[in-house]
Amino acid sequence: RLRTINRLQVILQHLKMSNQTDSTAEVLLEKRGGAGIITLNRPKALNALNLPMIKQIYPQLKTWEQDPETFLIIIKGTGGKAFCAGGDIRAITEAGKAGDKLTQEFFQGEYRLNNAIGTCKKPYVALIDGITMGGGVGVSVHGHFRVATEKTLFAMPETAIGLFPDVGGGYFLPRLSGKVGYYLGLTGCRLKGRDVLKAGIATHFVDSEKLPALEKDLIALKSPSKENIADLLNSYHKKCTVDQEKKFVLDEHMEKINSIFSANTMEEIVKKLKQDGSPFAIKQLEAINKMSPTSLKLTLRQLREGASMSLQEVLRMEYRLSQACMKGHDFYEGVRAVLIDKDQSPKWKPPALEEVSDEFVDNCFKPLGNDDLKL
């Protein structure tokens, strides 16, 4: 009896998965060769992650992780423009205004998925071709391999919408070389192509048009180890000559970035930028002046604390921050100004860094008791 039931479950699982590959589904989950393949399939929305997608990916990832016939997991996006441009911010905004519990469920689901990727025992390969921001970084950066292309556009632009670089940003950003992660997280600076590799966000760099061949070769590997997969990725990486000679875009500014962004407070960072007065510093000042002062303070503390935390501790901290932002003003105002009315002139409350008190920031980091994130 048990064997029949198990066989039935296997058949049902396959049926469920073959249904999943209907091209209208928002996420396609399929098994090809020894590879489990996750395809984010909302090209019109730049493959932004919503809760139903998260709820499908998470259990499938866990199933593949336990399955002796699955040797690696590949995640990619459709449409040619984006791997994944972030989380479904509009849905969260509407839910927050309506007092709907999606504001809890979305972040819980998303952060649990980030953790599942960060702890996945099977090699996890993210093909980050095109726009990769926010939530898209969360479903790629914590995995073993991140393959960027000349089309990759990376950013953590959350401080511009009254949020903070979440999805484990507090874990990976402070671990980038020098203070680059602090710089990227606070200013929302965008990195393109090979710079995503040079910053340490991607592990490999491949021509965009070679990705289908790479995927085919990954699928064809017979019971590969992590080393076999790394060897294959390295062989593609070595053959790619696009922008090979180009210096890292931040190279000439690294000294300034490291000294300015090592300051203990946002006020001090601003002061150092003003004192520096170089064109680079002035540009960063302009960027920072557009951001939510509250977000900037939360982010700086998030990154400083996250530097010595485990991924799980970071995600629990970020969940607390996400709920504080959902109760505040700036997130809704930022989304209005940047995504809805697109007037690009948010009215932050409070409007100045000096007015965001340490006490307020402390409160955002306080444990939520029974409502804390459970991983």
KEMAR-95645 format. One record per residue (C-alpha): residue number from 1; x, y, z. Coordinates in Angstrom, 3 decimals. Example, Ala and Ser with C-alpha at 12.3 -4.5 7.8 and 13.67 -1.06 7.14 Angstrom:
% KEMAR-95645
R:1:12.300:-4.500:7.800
R:2:13.670:-1.060:7.140
END
This chain:
% KEMAR-95645
R:1:0.000:0.000:0.000
R:2:2.675:2.467:1.042
R:3:4.581:2.010:-2.185
R:4:1.438:2.590:-4.224
R:5:0.759:5.760:-2.250
R:6:4.330:6.928:-2.761
R:7:4.098:6.163:-6.469
R:8:0.851:8.075:-6.627
R:9:2.432:11.038:-4.876
R:10:5.300:11.010:-7.354
R:11:2.875:10.871:-10.294
R:12:0.740:13.639:-8.811
R:13:3.837:15.731:-8.196
R:14:4.840:15.315:-11.854
R:15:1.338:16.164:-13.029
R:16:1.288:19.218:-10.820
R:17:4.611:20.265:-12.252
R:18:3.627:19.710:-15.856
R:19:0.591:21.910:-15.188
R:20:2.914:24.471:-13.732
R:21:4.706:24.834:-17.033
R:22:1.639:26.366:-18.673
R:23:3.014:29.619:-19.964
R:24:0.475:31.837:-18.194
R:25:1.535:30.819:-14.680
R:26:3.427:33.529:-12.784
R:27:6.133:31.068:-11.850
R:28:7.072:27.889:-13.726
R:29:8.502:24.980:-11.764
R:30:9.918:22.069:-13.710
R:31:12.393:19.260:-13.397
R:32:14.754:18.709:-16.330
R:33:17.495:16.141:-16.071
R:34:19.009:16.484:-12.614
R:35:17.970:20.130:-12.329
R:36:14.991:21.765:-10.679
R:37:14.217:24.919:-12.637
R:38:12.374:27.956:-11.291
R:39:11.294:30.447:-13.949
R:40:9.865:33.789:-12.813
R:41:7.208:34.480:-15.418
R:42:5.696:37.944:-15.007
R:43:7.604:39.702:-17.808
R:44:5.171:42.658:-17.941
R:45:5.806:43.300:-14.241
R:46:9.562:42.729:-14.761
R:47:9.120:39.399:-12.900
R:48:8.401:41.162:-9.603
R:49:7.730:38.666:-6.822
R:50:4.266:38.466:-5.314
R:51:3.023:36.310:-2.447
R:52:1.450:33.556:-4.611
R:53:4.803:33.112:-6.414
R:54:6.681:32.937:-3.117
R:55:4.190:30.385:-1.799
R:56:4.805:28.161:-4.818
R:57:8.589:28.442:-4.905
R:58:9.240:27.775:-1.217
R:59:7.729:24.262:-0.884
R:60:9.142:23.215:-4.264
R:61:12.619:24.338:-3.232
R:62:12.298:22.310:-0.023
R:63:11.098:19.259:-1.993
R:64:14.013:19.456:-4.431
R:65:16.458:19.931:-1.568
R:66:15.344:16.547:-0.140
R:67:15.059:14.774:-3.507
R:68:18.037:12.436:-4.220
R:69:17.381:12.800:-7.973
R:70:17.721:16.598:-7.949
R:71:21.346:17.744:-8.035
R:72:21.014:21.463:-8.574
R:73:18.460:24.245:-8.707
R:74:18.400:26.956:-11.387
R:75:16.408:30.194:-11.126
R:76:15.864:32.569:-14.049
R:77:13.403:35.148:-15.388
R:78:11.485:35.453:-18.671
R:79:11.050:38.337:-21.088
R:80:14.655:39.345:-21.691
R:81:14.482:42.585:-19.682
R:82:14.601:41.514:-16.062
R:83:15.625:38.630:-13.868
R:84:13.440:40.096:-11.108
R:85:12.950:43.801:-10.449
R:86:11.869:43.352:-6.827
R:87:8.862:42.566:-4.685
R:88:5.308:43.495:-5.581
R:89:5.470:46.857:-3.821
R:90:2.107:48.097:-5.098
R:91:0.231:45.143:-3.604
R:92:1.985:45.673:-0.267
R:93:1.167:49.397:-0.327
R:94:-2.520:48.771:-0.958
R:95:-2.603:46.120:1.747
R:96:-0.869:48.426:4.222
R:97:-3.353:51.218:3.617
R:98:-6.244:48.797:4.067
R:99:-4.739:47.303:7.236
R:100:-4.588:43.921:5.471
R:101:-2.343:41.195:6.889
R:102:-0.539:40.830:3.541
R:103:1.957:43.340:4.990
R:104:2.983:40.614:7.436
R:105:2.511:37.574:5.210
R:106:4.468:38.942:2.280
R:107:7.599:39.784:4.287
R:108:7.357:36.547:6.301
R:109:7.090:34.485:3.121
R:110:9.787:36.411:1.290
R:111:12.316:36.266:4.133
R:112:11.652:32.549:4.729
R:113:12.353:31.965:1.056
R:114:15.578:34.027:1.292
R:115:16.623:31.868:4.236
R:116:15.729:28.636:2.404
R:117:17.985:29.747:-0.463
R:118:20.766:30.767:1.925
R:119:20.685:27.378:3.672
R:120:19.903:25.218:0.606
R:121:22.013:22.051:0.565
R:122:21.743:21.668:-3.208
R:123:23.839:23.930:-5.449
R:124:21.675:26.917:-6.387
R:125:22.414:28.788:-9.614
R:126:20.782:32.170:-10.273
R:127:20.959:33.487:-13.836
R:128:20.674:37.204:-13.091
R:129:20.261:38.436:-16.658
R:130:18.703:41.924:-16.820
R:131:17.261:44.019:-13.973
R:132:17.999:42.484:-10.561
R:133:16.844:44.658:-7.693
R:134:15.414:44.312:-4.191
R:135:13.464:41.052:-3.996
R:136:15.307:39.802:-7.097
R:137:18.573:40.185:-5.212
R:138:17.000:38.263:-2.315
R:139:16.251:35.190:-4.453
R:140:19.726:35.165:-6.007
R:141:22.460:36.593:-3.790
R:142:22.164:34.051:-0.959
R:143:22.615:31.083:-3.315
R:144:25.937:29.433:-4.220
R:145:26.284:30.832:-7.749
R:146:25.112:34.097:-9.339
R:147:25.747:34.421:-13.048
R:148:25.640:38.014:-14.311
R:149:25.662:39.135:-17.955
R:150:26.299:42.390:-19.821
R:151:22.555:43.104:-19.340
R:152:22.556:42.768:-15.550
R:153:21.484:45.906:-13.703
R:154:21.804:45.624:-9.929
R:155:20.508:48.008:-7.284
R:156:19.064:48.082:-3.792
R:157:16.991:51.258:-4.245
R:158:14.816:50.929:-1.128
R:159:15.853:54.104:0.730
R:160:14.188:56.065:-2.105
R:161:10.793:54.581:-1.225
R:162:10.948:54.820:2.555
R:163:12.109:51.247:3.022
R:164:15.585:49.745:3.637
R:165:17.698:47.218:1.666
R:166:15.968:44.136:3.039
R:167:15.812:40.486:1.791
R:168:19.024:39.837:3.728
R:169:20.721:43.062:2.624
R:170:21.885:43.446:6.199
R:171:23.826:40.229:5.705
R:172:25.398:40.472:2.241
R:173:25.983:44.230:1.887
R:174:28.334:44.723:4.864
R:175:30.265:41.639:3.703
R:176:31.227:43.189:0.345
R:177:34.763:44.585:0.182
R:178:35.463:47.758:2.126
R:179:32.379:49.923:2.572
R:180:30.944:49.294:-0.905
R:181:27.867:47.600:0.574
R:182:27.114:50.581:2.812
R:183:27.488:52.871:-0.169
R:184:25.183:50.744:-2.367
R:185:22.581:50.321:0.368
R:186:22.371:53.980:1.356
R:187:22.591:55.665:-2.060
R:188:20.783:53.038:-4.176
R:189:23.656:53.284:-6.693
R:190:23.160:51.054:-9.747
R:191:25.809:48.660:-11.009
R:192:25.805:47.286:-14.542
R:193:27.240:44.217:-16.216
R:194:30.717:43.190:-15.170
R:195:30.671:45.682:-12.278
R:196:28.131:43.413:-10.552
R:197:30.827:40.714:-10.594
R:198:33.595:43.084:-9.531
R:199:31.571:44.279:-6.553
R:200:31.314:40.670:-5.388
R:201:27.553:40.357:-5.931
R:202:27.839:37.934:-8.862
R:203:30.197:34.929:-8.840
R:204:30.433:34.518:-12.641
R:205:30.026:36.574:-15.793
R:206:28.727:35.129:-19.074
R:207:27.444:36.541:-22.395
R:208:23.675:36.892:-22.202
R:209:23.246:34.942:-25.445
R:210:25.244:32.026:-24.016
R:211:22.812:31.457:-21.140
R:212:20.589:28.927:-22.982
R:213:23.682:26.849:-23.799
R:214:24.940:27.136:-20.234
R:215:21.568:26.050:-18.899
R:216:21.526:23.084:-21.268
R:217:24.995:22.038:-20.109
R:218:23.995:22.385:-16.448
R:219:20.940:20.189:-17.017
R:220:23.051:17.597:-18.832
R:221:25.495:17.137:-15.935
R:222:25.217:13.614:-14.507
R:223:24.838:13.671:-10.685
R:224:27.179:16.668:-10.408
R:225:28.870:17.900:-7.248
R:226:29.121:21.589:-6.373
R:227:32.683:21.437:-7.780
R:228:31.489:20.054:-11.154
R:229:28.978:22.885:-11.399
R:230:31.632:25.449:-10.464
R:231:33.960:24.007:-13.143
R:232:31.282:24.336:-15.823
R:233:30.445:27.912:-14.782
R:234:34.152:28.784:-14.696
R:235:34.656:27.459:-18.234
R:236:31.865:29.729:-19.550
R:237:33.136:32.620:-17.435
R:238:36.678:32.316:-18.840
R:239:35.434:32.378:-22.448
R:240:33.524:35.611:-21.929
R:241:35.493:38.658:-23.089
R:242:32.763:41.360:-22.878
R:243:34.149:44.404:-21.011
R:244:37.069:42.329:-19.804
R:245:39.476:45.266:-19.905
R:246:37.124:47.679:-18.168
R:247:38.077:48.818:-14.681
R:248:35.554:48.523:-11.857
R:249:33.393:51.649:-12.043
R:250:33.959:52.402:-8.334
R:251:37.710:51.754:-8.365
R:252:38.775:55.383:-8.467
R:253:36.331:56.250:-5.659
R:254:37.096:53.327:-3.339
R:255:39.303:55.315:-1.003
R:256:36.608:57.963:-0.544
R:257:33.843:55.350:-0.176
R:258:35.797:53.483:2.489
R:259:36.617:56.546:4.528
R:260:33.288:58.397:4.200
R:261:30.943:55.435:4.644
R:262:32.777:54.119:7.674
R:263:31.298:56.957:9.756
R:264:29.105:55.912:12.693
R:265:26.109:58.120:11.942
R:266:24.269:59.427:8.883
R:267:24.919:63.011:9.999
R:268:28.634:62.250:10.024
R:269:28.507:60.688:6.536
R:270:26.776:63.829:5.233
R:271:29.332:66.046:6.962
R:272:32.229:64.073:5.441
R:273:30.675:64.290:1.966
R:274:30.306:68.066:2.344
R:275:33.899:68.430:3.562
R:276:35.154:66.308:0.687
R:277:33.419:68.500:-1.882
R:278:34.622:66.503:-4.920
R:279:32.215:65.957:-7.861
R:280:31.789:62.354:-6.656
R:281:30.951:63.480:-3.098
R:282:28.514:66.119:-4.336
R:283:26.743:63.510:-6.457
R:284:26.372:61.211:-3.428
R:285:25.066:64.098:-1.337
R:286:22.419:64.791:-3.961
R:287:21.379:61.145:-3.938
R:288:21.244:60.956:-0.137
R:289:19.253:64.198:0.094
R:290:16.475:62.594:-1.977
R:291:16.185:59.575:0.322
R:292:13.918:59.125:3.317
R:293:15.876:60.342:6.377
R:294:14.192:57.638:8.457
R:295:15.186:54.954:5.935
R:296:18.773:56.173:5.892
R:297:19.096:55.914:9.660
R:298:17.443:52.491:9.791
R:299:19.676:51.273:6.945
R:300:22.958:52.432:8.432
R:301:22.168:50.696:11.720
R:302:20.838:47.586:9.905
R:303:24.122:47.235:7.986
R:304:26.351:47.932:10.986
R:305:24.533:45.372:13.118
R:306:24.108:42.872:10.307
R:307:27.863:42.758:9.722
R:308:28.288:40.430:12.713
R:309:24.980:38.533:12.566
R:310:23.998:35.251:10.946
R:311:21.620:35.373:7.968
R:312:18.800:34.149:10.245
R:313:19.433:36.897:12.801
R:314:19.532:39.474:10.013
R:315:16.216:38.319:8.540
R:316:14.563:38.457:11.970
R:317:15.900:41.993:12.462
R:318:14.723:43.008:8.974
R:319:11.257:41.619:9.602
R:320:10.986:43.916:12.650
R:321:12.088:46.848:10.501
R:322:9.644:45.932:7.720
R:323:6.745:46.025:10.176
R:324:7.923:49.379:11.571
R:325:7.990:50.766:8.005
R:326:4.490:49.405:7.332
R:327:3.226:51.381:10.342
R:328:5.050:54.558:9.367
R:329:4.518:57.339:6.837
R:330:7.534:57.336:4.521
R:331:6.991:53.987:2.779
R:332:3.542:54.967:1.486
R:333:4.740:58.440:0.551
R:334:7.821:57.051:-1.231
R:335:5.774:54.566:-3.248
R:336:3.346:57.337:-4.153
R:337:6.102:59.681:-5.336
R:338:8.236:57.118:-7.176
R:339:5.816:54.465:-8.462
R:340:2.253:55.838:-8.468
R:341:2.160:59.596:-9.178
R:342:5.790:59.489:-10.364
R:343:6.290:63.139:-9.399
R:344:9.607:62.139:-7.767
R:345:9.073:64.627:-4.937
R:346:8.228:62.753:-1.762
R:347:7.407:64.742:1.375
R:348:9.251:62.796:4.036
R:349:8.191:62.927:7.687
R:350:10.371:63.913:9.417
R:351:12.074:65.763:6.552
R:352:15.575:65.983:8.052
R:353:18.075:63.477:9.468
R:354:18.441:65.526:12.668
R:355:14.734:65.043:13.367
R:356:14.860:61.232:13.300
R:357:15.546:60.470:16.952
R:358:17.708:57.625:18.224
R:359:14.761:56.591:20.368
R:360:12.566:56.202:17.281
R:361:15.240:54.122:15.538
R:362:15.710:51.947:18.654
R:363:11.982:51.239:18.714
R:364:12.036:49.955:15.131
R:365:14.597:47.317:16.120
R:366:12.714:46.046:19.177
R:367:11.631:42.382:19.235
R:368:7.986:41.717:18.357
R:369:7.476:38.921:20.877
R:370:5.129:36.290:19.443
R:371:4.977:38.215:16.172
R:372:8.699:37.881:15.479
R:373:9.703:36.099:12.261
R:374:9.937:32.334:12.690
R:375:12.458:30.644:10.434
END
